[in-house]
Amino acid sequence: MSRLPIISGEDLCKKLKKVGYIKDHQTGSHIILRNERPPFRRLTVPKHKEIAKGTLRAIIRQAGLTLEEFSKL
């Protein structure tokens, strides 16, 4: 099993942009991303310097990615 990287909210948004997510809007310190293609998933990414491991794992799962696919981005 691969280890999760230490990543910021901005860097996570850049990685998710590669798989079709675009910034929909921002509410406070949370960025709302929307997928351009079906299924039109919405993700909430905290705009923090470091995202907690459990939060990162949940966002990866909600994006429909495996840990291996995410690590290749």
C-alpha positions as CSV (number, residue, x, y, z in Angstrom):
1,M,0.0,0.0,0.0
2,S,1.4,3.4,-1.0
3,R,1.8,6.1,1.6
4,L,-0.2,9.3,1.2
5,P,1.8,12.4,0.5
6,I,1.7,15.6,2.6
7,I,-0.2,18.0,0.3
8,S,-1.8,21.4,0.5
9,G,-5.4,22.2,-0.7
10,E,-4.1,24.2,-3.6
11,D,-1.8,21.3,-4.8
12,L,-4.7,18.9,-4.4
13,C,-6.9,21.1,-6.6
14,K,-4.1,21.1,-9.3
15,K,-3.9,17.3,-9.2
16,L,-7.7,16.9,-9.5
17,K,-7.8,19.3,-12.4
18,K,-5.8,16.7,-14.4
19,V,-8.7,14.3,-14.1
20,G,-11.4,16.7,-15.1
21,Y,-12.3,18.7,-11.9
22,I,-12.7,22.5,-12.2
23,K,-13.2,25.1,-9.5
24,D,-16.9,25.9,-9.1
25,H,-16.6,28.3,-6.2
26,Q,-15.1,28.9,-2.8
27,T,-16.8,29.3,0.5
28,G,-14.6,30.6,3.2
29,S,-11.6,28.3,3.5
30,H,-13.2,25.5,1.4
31,I,-12.9,25.1,-2.4
32,I,-15.8,23.4,-4.2
33,L,-14.7,21.5,-7.3
34,R,-17.1,20.1,-10.0
35,N,-16.4,17.4,-12.5
36,E,-16.8,18.4,-16.1
37,R,-17.8,14.9,-17.3
38,P,-20.5,12.5,-16.0
39,P,-20.9,11.6,-13.2
40,F,-20.9,15.3,-12.3
41,R,-19.4,14.8,-8.8
42,R,-18.7,17.7,-6.5
43,L,-15.8,17.7,-4.0
44,T,-15.0,20.0,-1.1
45,V,-11.3,20.6,-0.6
46,P,-10.1,22.5,2.5
47,K,-7.7,25.3,1.5
48,H,-5.2,24.4,4.2
49,K,-1.4,24.2,4.1
50,E,-1.6,20.5,4.9
51,I,-4.6,18.3,4.5
52,A,-5.1,15.6,7.1
53,K,-4.5,12.0,5.9
54,G,-8.1,10.8,6.6
55,T,-9.5,13.8,4.7
56,L,-7.2,13.3,1.8
57,R,-8.1,9.6,1.6
58,A,-11.8,10.5,1.7
59,I,-11.4,13.1,-1.1
60,I,-9.5,10.6,-3.3
61,R,-12.3,8.0,-2.7
62,Q,-15.1,10.6,-3.5
63,A,-13.3,11.5,-6.7
64,G,-13.5,7.9,-7.9
65,L,-9.8,7.3,-7.8
66,T,-7.6,4.6,-6.3
67,L,-4.5,5.5,-4.3
68,E,-2.3,4.2,-7.1
69,E,-4.1,6.4,-9.7
70,F,-3.8,9.4,-7.4
71,S,-0.1,8.8,-6.8
72,K,0.5,8.8,-10.6
73,L,-0.9,12.3,-11.0
